[in-house]
Amino acid sequence: MRTIAEIVQADLCIGCGLCEALTGRRVSMALTTAGSLRPMPVDGFTDTEEGIAVSACPGVVSEARPFDAPRSDPVWGRYRSLAMAWAGDPDVRYRSSTGGVLTALACHALASELVSFVLHVGPDPDRPAHSSSILSESPAEVLANAGSRYGPTAPLARLADALDRDEPFAVIAKPCDLGVIHRLSHTDPRVDRRCVLRLAMVCGGQSRFSKTAELLDRFGVTEDEVTELRYRGHGNPGPTFVRTADGATHETTYLDMWADEAGWDLETRCKLCPDALGACADIAAADVWPGGAPTGEDDGFNAMVVRSEVGASLVEDAVDAGALVVGEPLTTAHLDDVQPHQVRKKEALRDRYDGMTDAGVDPIETRGLSIDELGTRFTGDRSAERAGTARRMRGLDALGDPVAVDGIIPSTPR
């Protein structure tokens, strides 16, 4: 695939927002009728812009950063340390997702002047059921936007704004978004000079907006009535919570929200993701529920994967300042136990990529992610993985409406 239109048509776009950033918003992210963010118009690029966008697009390539780290695992990649961790401030720990590690580290990076601002996402102030890209300049602003956003997000829509400021900044984003930033560093030397801290949440996939719409329908709430929507936080995992303009509140448990995996409505790219574990992050944070799902509420704990020297230095400084608490060390075997779905998906990808080829779609090119090695470990039904992926890529098993360039709902200007 050599054009953004081809990537979008193959439903391998994740809606990261890079296209918007590269074109000065001449191409903007818009919500399709299928509930996904896509760049529109898909033919609105100069040749140079499109070449850069395609070379960094996670629908085309996924590449691990070459960290000088002493340990390596085929699933978890290169790392310096693995440990339990949580925010030192009880309020940060309570309000953030899981143990608040990423929020605590971003807040400390600002307070210690390691960075001038943080590029991340939060609720769209005009449409709280949706998300928008945000530049936070204070710990209070970071905390105000803490919490996982499970619907479609375009965190990189403001990447050009961040780079143009000529100040050191941090990013909190999905692993695929950080992969885009790493790939962009090959063509834009400002990236490594200015994006000095990259933090990732280990990702279970991005749902289309249809998942949020289904939740609102269950509550009998229209999107226009929503003044607050919180997917997680205020506990671990905390309730999925909605407040409406009349002051009414509605909530459901995390397990009830995600009980039916068939209804998660994940993006196609997520089912084919070779890096959900933050191979380009200085630090990645993961849930640590045995077997992969919570059995109730707890105080909030993260598994913290420290990959880089920058990340290790930040953790040490944050612990000394009381912003972070580091608990017992972990092993990759423990991480496999608390993230079993991630292990299985990485092992199945080789066969899924063969299924893409069978359907006439270029597989995602992977570099440094051990996909071929892990494919030899897969013990599931290889033919089913391959055939199922081929059917999906031909559109026979597509979730939601087919992606198209018409029928779009314009996104709210940021």
C-alpha positions in Angstrom: 0.0 0.0 0.0 1.4 3.3 -1.1 -1.4 5.8 -0.5 -3.5 6.7 2.5 -6.6 5.9 0.5 -5.4 2.3 0.1 -4.7 2.0 3.8 -8.1 3.4 4.7 -9.9 1.2 2.2 -8.2 -1.9 3.6 -9.4 -0.7 7.1 -5.9 -0.7 8.5 -6.1 2.9 9.6 -6.2 3.4 13.3 -7.1 7.1 13.2 -4.0 8.2 15.0 -4.1 11.8 13.7 -0.7 12.0 12.0 -2.4 12.9 8.7 -4.0 15.9 10.3 -0.7 17.0 11.8 1.3 16.6 8.7 -1.1 18.6 6.5 -1.8 21.5 8.9 -5.3 20.2 9.3 -6.0 20.5 5.6 -6.8 16.8 6.0 -8.7 16.3 9.2 -9.8 13.4 11.3 -13.5 12.7 10.9 -15.9 10.1 12.4 -17.2 7.6 9.9 -20.6 6.1 10.1 -18.8 2.9 11.2 -17.7 4.8 14.3 -14.0 5.2 13.4 -11.8 8.2 13.0 -10.4 8.5 9.5 -8.4 11.2 7.5 -10.7 13.1 5.2 -10.3 13.8 2.3 -8.1 10.8 1.7 -6.7 12.4 -1.4 -5.8 15.7 0.1 -2.1 15.2 0.5 0.9 16.5 -1.4 3.2 13.8 -2.6 5.8 14.6 0.1 3.2 14.6 2.9 1.7 11.3 1.7 5.2 9.7 1.4 6.0 10.7 5.0 2.6 9.6 6.3 2.7 6.2 4.6 6.3 5.6 5.8 5.2 6.1 9.4 1.6 4.6 9.2 1.0 1.8 11.7 -1.2 0.2 9.0 1.9 -0.3 7.0 4.8 -0.8 9.3 5.5 -1.4 13.0 9.1 -1.1 14.3 10.5 -1.4 17.8 12.9 1.3 19.1 16.5 -0.1 19.4 16.9 0.4 23.1 20.2 -0.4 24.7 18.6 -2.5 27.4 20.2 -5.5 29.1 17.2 -7.9 28.9 15.0 -9.1 26.1 11.9 -11.3 25.7 10.2 -12.3 22.4 6.8 -11.1 23.7 7.8 -8.2 25.9 10.8 -6.9 23.9 13.8 -5.1 25.3 13.6 -3.8 28.9 15.7 -2.7 31.9 13.3 -3.6 34.7 9.9 -5.0 35.4 8.1 -4.2 38.7 4.8 -3.5 40.3 4.2 0.2 40.8 1.6 2.8 41.6 1.2 6.6 42.1 2.6 7.9 45.4 -0.3 10.4 45.7 -3.4 8.6 46.8 -5.6 11.0 44.8 -3.7 10.4 41.6 -3.8 6.6 42.2 -7.6 6.7 42.8 -8.6 9.0 39.9 -6.3 7.5 37.3 -6.7 4.1 35.5 -5.3 1.1 37.4 -2.4 2.4 39.6 -1.9 5.8 38.0 1.7 5.1 37.0 1.6 7.0 33.7 -0.2 10.0 35.2 2.2 10.1 38.1 5.3 10.0 35.9 3.9 12.7 33.5 3.1 14.9 36.4 6.5 14.5 37.9 8.2 15.1 34.5 6.4 18.5 34.5 7.1 19.3 38.1 10.8 18.5 37.7 11.0 20.5 34.5 12.1 17.5 32.5 9.4 18.5 30.0 7.4 21.7 29.4 4.2 20.0 28.4 2.5 16.6 27.8 0.8 15.6 24.6 -2.0 13.2 25.4 -5.8 12.8 25.1 -8.8 13.6 27.2 -12.5 14.2 26.9 -13.5 16.6 24.2 -14.7 19.7 26.1 -17.5 20.2 23.6 -18.5 16.6 23.1 -17.5 14.7 26.3 -18.4 11.3 24.9 -15.6 11.8 22.4 -11.9 12.4 22.9 -9.5 15.1 21.7 -5.7 15.6 21.5 -4.5 17.9 24.4 -1.4 19.7 25.4 -1.2 19.9 29.2 1.3 22.3 30.8 0.7 21.5 34.5 0.2 18.4 36.7 -3.3 19.6 37.4 -4.1 19.6 33.7 -2.7 16.1 33.3 -4.7 14.8 36.2 -7.9 16.4 34.9 -7.5 14.4 31.7 -6.4 11.1 33.3 -8.1 7.8 32.6 -8.3 5.4 29.7 -10.3 6.6 26.6 -11.6 3.4 24.9 -13.3 5.1 22.0 -11.6 6.4 18.9 -8.9 9.0 19.6 -6.4 10.9 17.5 -3.6 11.8 19.9 -1.2 12.8 17.2 -3.5 15.4 15.7 -1.6 18.0 17.6 1.9 16.5 17.1 2.9 19.3 14.7 1.8 21.9 17.3 4.0 20.1 19.9 7.0 20.0 17.6 6.7 23.6 16.5 7.0 24.8 20.1 10.7 23.9 20.2 10.4 22.7 23.9 10.9 19.3 25.4 7.7 17.4 25.8 6.3 14.0 26.8 3.7 11.9 25.1 1.2 9.5 26.7 -0.4 7.3 24.0 -1.1 3.9 22.7 1.8 1.8 21.6 0.8 2.2 17.9 0.9 6.0 18.3 4.4 5.9 19.8 5.4 3.6 16.9 4.3 6.4 14.5 6.4 8.9 16.4 9.4 6.6 16.3 9.0 6.1 12.5 8.5 9.9 12.0 11.9 10.4 13.7 13.5 8.9 10.7 12.4 11.8 8.5 12.0 14.7 11.0 15.1 15.3 13.3 13.0 17.4 15.6 11.2 14.4 17.0 14.1 12.9 19.0 15.3 16.3 20.1 11.9 17.5 21.5 9.9 14.4 22.3 12.1 13.4 25.2 9.7 11.1 27.1 7.3 8.5 25.6 4.9 6.7 27.9 2.5 3.9 26.8 -0.4 2.0 28.2 -0.4 -1.7 27.3 -3.3 -1.8 24.9 -6.2 -4.2 24.6 -7.4 -2.5 21.4 -9.3 0.6 20.4 -13.1 0.3 20.2 -15.1 2.1 17.5 -17.5 4.7 18.8 -20.4 2.2 18.3 -19.3 0.6 21.6 -19.8 3.9 23.5 -23.1 4.5 21.6 -24.3 1.1 22.7 -23.5 2.0 26.3 -25.4 5.3 26.1 -28.4 3.5 24.5 -28.3 1.0 27.5 -28.5 4.0 29.9 -31.3 5.7 27.8 -29.0 8.7 27.2 -28.3 10.6 24.0 -24.9 11.8 23.1 -26.0 15.4 23.3 -27.0 15.0 27.0 -23.6 13.7 28.2 -21.5 16.1 30.3 -19.0 13.5 31.6 -18.0 10.0 30.5 -15.4 8.1 32.4 -14.5 4.6 31.2 -12.2 3.8 34.2 -10.7 5.3 37.2 -12.1 6.4 40.7 -10.9 3.0 41.8 -9.3 0.0 40.0 -10.8 -0.7 37.6 -13.5 1.7 38.7 -17.0 2.0 37.1 -17.8 3.2 33.7 -19.6 6.4 34.5 -21.9 8.8 32.7 -23.3 12.1 33.9 -25.9 14.1 32.0 -26.8 17.8 31.8 -29.7 17.3 34.2 -27.4 15.9 36.9 -28.4 12.3 36.5 -25.7 9.7 36.7 -25.4 6.2 35.3 -22.7 3.5 35.8 -21.8 -0.1 35.1 -18.9 -2.2 36.2 -15.8 -2.8 34.1 -16.7 -6.5 33.7 -20.3 -5.7 32.6 -19.0 -3.2 30.1 -16.5 -5.7 28.5 -18.1 -9.0 29.3 -19.1 -9.9 25.7 -15.9 -9.8 23.6 -17.9 -10.1 20.4 -19.3 -6.7 21.2 -16.0 -4.8 21.8 -16.1 -3.6 18.2 -12.4 -3.2 17.9 -10.7 -1.6 14.9 -9.5 -4.1 12.3 -5.9 -2.9 12.9 -6.1 -3.8 16.5 -6.8 -7.5 15.7 -3.6 -7.4 13.6 -1.4 -5.3 16.0 2.2 -6.5 16.4 3.0 -4.1 19.2 0.4 -3.6 21.9 3.1 -3.7 24.6 4.9 -0.4 24.0 8.0 -1.4 22.2 8.7 2.2 21.4 8.0 3.5 24.9 10.5 4.6 27.5 8.0 3.2 30.0 4.9 1.1 29.5 2.3 0.3 32.1 -0.1 -2.7 32.2 -2.9 -4.0 34.1 -2.0 -6.9 36.5 -5.1 -8.9 36.9 -4.3 -12.7 37.1 -5.7 -14.4 34.1 -6.3 -11.0 32.4 -9.5 -9.8 34.1 -10.4 -8.1 37.5 -12.3 -10.0 40.1 -13.2 -6.9 42.0 -12.0 -3.5 43.1 -8.5 -2.9 44.6 -6.2 0.0 45.4 -4.7 0.1 42.0 -1.5 -1.5 40.8 0.4 -1.4 37.5 3.1 -3.7 36.0 5.7 -1.2 34.9 8.0 -2.0 32.0 11.1 0.3 32.0 12.9 0.1 28.6 15.2 3.1 28.3 17.8 5.0 30.4 15.6 8.0 30.3 12.8 5.9 31.7 14.9 4.4 34.4 16.2 7.9 35.5 12.7 9.3 35.6 11.5 6.4 37.8 14.3 6.8 40.2 13.7 10.5 40.5 10.0 10.1 40.9 10.4 7.5 43.7 12.8 9.9 45.5 10.2 12.7 45.2 7.4 10.4 46.5 5.5 10.7 43.2 5.8 7.0 42.5 6.0 3.8 44.6 7.8 0.8 43.1 6.9 -2.6 44.6 8.1 -6.1 44.0 10.1 -7.0 40.9 8.3 -9.0 38.2 9.2 -11.6 35.6 8.1 -11.9 32.0 6.3 -15.1 33.0 4.2 -13.1 35.5 3.4 -10.6 32.7 2.4 -13.5 30.4 0.0 -14.6 33.2 -1.7 -11.2 33.7 -1.8 -10.4 29.9 -2.5 -13.9 28.3 -4.5 -12.4 25.5 -1.5 -10.3 24.4 0.7 -13.4 24.3 -1.8 -15.4 22.3 -2.4 -12.6 19.8 1.4 -12.1 19.1 1.8 -15.9 18.6 -1.2 -16.0 16.2 -0.1 -13.0 14.1 2.1 -14.9 11.6 -1.0 -16.9 10.5 -3.2 -13.8 10.5 -0.7 -12.1 8.3 -0.7 -15.0 5.9 -4.5 -14.6 5.8 -4.0 -11.0 4.8 -1.8 -12.1 2.0 -4.5 -14.6 0.9 -7.0 -11.8 0.7 -4.6 -9.7 -1.4 -3.8 -7.2 1.4 -0.2 -6.3 2.3 0.5 -7.5 5.8 1.9 -5.0 8.3 5.7 -5.0 8.0 7.3 -5.7 11.4 10.8 -4.9 12.6 12.3 -6.1 15.9 9.0 -7.6 17.1 9.8 -11.4 16.8 6.6 -12.2 15.0 8.1 -15.1 13.0 9.7 -16.5 16.1 6.5 -16.3 18.1 4.5 -17.8 15.3 6.4 -21.1 15.8 5.0 -21.2 19.4 1.4 -20.9 18.4 -0.7 -23.9 19.6 -4.1 -22.8 18.3 -5.9 -23.6 15.1 -3.6 -22.1 12.4 -6.0 -22.6 9.5 -8.8 -21.0 11.4 -6.7 -17.9 12.2 -5.6 -17.7 8.6 -8.9 -18.3 7.0 -10.8 -16.0 9.4 -8.4 -13.1 8.8 -8.7 -13.6 5.0 -12.5 -13.5 5.3 -12.4 -10.3 7.4 -10.0 -8.6 5.1 -12.3 -9.4 2.2 -15.1 -7.7 4.1 -17.1 -10.8 4.9 -16.6 -10.5 8.6 -16.3 -6.7 8.9 -17.6 -5.1 12.1 -19.8 -2.1 11.5 -20.3 -0.4 8.1 -17.6 -0.7 5.5 -15.1 2.2 5.7 -15.8 4.7 2.9 -15.0 8.2 2.0 -18.6 9.3 2.1 -21.1 9.4 4.9 -18.8 11.0 7.4 -19.6 13.0 10.5 -17.1 15.9 10.8 -15.1 15.9 14.0 -15.2 18.8 16.4 -12.5 21.3 15.6 -9.7 21.1 18.2 
